[in-house]
């Protein structure tokens, strides 16, 4: 968390995995992960807006199991938020996106969901 520029407390509104339409070399995976977040509060830095979309690649996908659990639990109240670093990636002329693959800090509630 010390190196993170933006950290938020958020809820996972939706999570999807699909084709990215990226033009990549033959044999490289083209599927991407998209997580729609509802920002509950900003813990560190500045975050404009109350929503964020975070993208990730299949290698490494990050905490996919935890994000899936949070997407299933959203709306059940109480323990349905987590802490997440929003790693902003500039792509030129003021355009940017949040990358899951560059995230170095996240903290999910501990759930006993069975053996790993």
Phi, psi and omega per residue, in radians:
X1 nan -0.497 -3.110
X2 -1.078 -0.601 -3.117
X3 -1.554 -0.225 -3.115
X4 -1.223 2.470 3.104
X5 -1.592 -0.611 3.129
X6 -2.290 2.190 3.057
X7 -2.281 2.297 -3.128
X8 -2.232 2.765 2.904
X9 -1.726 2.222 -2.997
X10 -2.484 2.896 3.013
X11 -2.076 2.535 3.096
X12 -1.522 1.887 3.105
X13 -1.355 -0.670 3.090
X14 -2.764 2.723 3.125
X15 -2.420 2.302 3.117
X16 -2.468 2.693 3.063
X17 -2.254 2.208 -3.123
X18 -2.809 3.138 3.135
X19 -1.185 2.401 -3.058
X20 -1.590 -0.387 -3.032
X21 1.222 0.260 3.062
X22 -1.253 2.543 3.064
X23 -1.616 1.844 -3.079
X24 -2.183 2.969 3.123
X25 -1.152 2.711 -3.106
X26 -1.057 2.355 3.135
X27 1.617 -0.220 3.125
X28 -1.441 2.426 3.122
X29 -1.089 2.450 3.139
X30 -1.949 -0.007 -3.131
X31 -1.390 2.552 3.123
X32 -2.309 2.751 3.084
X33 -1.804 2.384 3.074
X34 -2.212 2.246 3.119
X35 -2.137 2.141 3.058
X36 -1.652 2.100 -3.091
X37 -1.887 2.514 2.935
X38 -1.820 2.035 -3.096
X39 -1.399 2.080 3.112
X40 -1.529 -0.714 3.081
X41 -2.808 2.681 3.084
X42 -1.662 2.145 -3.124
X43 -1.568 -0.653 -3.095
X44 -2.575 2.424 3.088
X45 1.427 -2.803 -3.137
X46 -2.156 2.371 3.116
X47 -2.376 1.914 3.122
X48 -1.290 2.380 3.088
X49 1.553 2.990 -3.120
X50 -1.911 0.089 3.130
X51 -2.384 2.701 3.063
X52 -2.601 2.565 3.039
X53 -1.973 2.262 -3.112
X54 -2.049 2.322 3.141
X55 -1.952 2.547 3.090
X56 -2.493 2.773 3.101
X57 -1.736 3.013 -3.132
X58 -1.328 -0.249 3.089
X59 -2.337 1.986 -0.318
X60 -1.444 2.552 -3.102
X61 -1.381 -0.113 -3.083
X62 1.374 -2.759 -3.046
X63 -1.421 1.144 -3.067
X64 -1.089 -0.691 3.137
X65 -1.072 -0.793 -3.124
X66 -1.182 -0.725 3.121
X67 -1.118 -0.676 3.096
X68 -1.099 -0.766 3.107
X69 -1.062 -0.761 -3.132
X70 -1.142 -0.624 3.101
X71 -1.139 -0.629 3.112
X72 -1.251 -0.546 -3.057
X73 -1.580 -0.180 -3.062
X74 -0.994 2.329 3.133
X75 1.647 -0.174 3.111
X76 -1.445 -0.080 3.034
X77 1.382 2.942 3.040
X78 1.181 -1.444 -2.957
X79 -1.921 0.713 -3.094
X80 -1.907 0.329 3.067
X81 -2.040 2.818 3.098
X82 -2.557 2.945 3.110
X83 -1.761 2.451 -3.027
X84 -2.587 2.376 2.992
X85 -1.426 2.267 3.011
X86 -1.648 1.873 -3.114
X87 -1.636 1.757 -3.086
X88 -1.360 2.270 3.124
X89 -2.048 1.998 3.133
X90 -1.294 2.381 3.074
X91 -2.110 0.134 3.021
X92 2.085 2.492 3.053
X93 0.817 0.856 3.080
X94 1.409 -0.038 3.111
X95 -1.583 2.399 -3.123
X96 -2.688 2.902 3.029
X97 -2.504 2.832 3.075
X98 -1.652 2.246 -3.079
X99 -1.879 2.199 3.062
X100 -1.225 -0.599 -3.067
X101 -1.224 -0.322 3.121
X102 -1.704 -0.030 -3.110
X103 -1.214 2.311 3.110
X104 -2.046 -0.085 3.131
X105 -2.402 2.201 2.965
X106 -2.691 2.616 -3.112
X107 -2.471 1.973 -3.136
X108 -1.818 2.675 3.001
X109 -1.063 2.668 3.123
X110 -1.566 2.101 3.105
X111 -2.113 2.452 3.052
X112 -1.623 1.652 -3.077
X113 -1.869 0.247 3.105
X114 1.882 -3.114 -3.077
X115 -1.194 2.617 3.086
X116 -1.433 nan nan
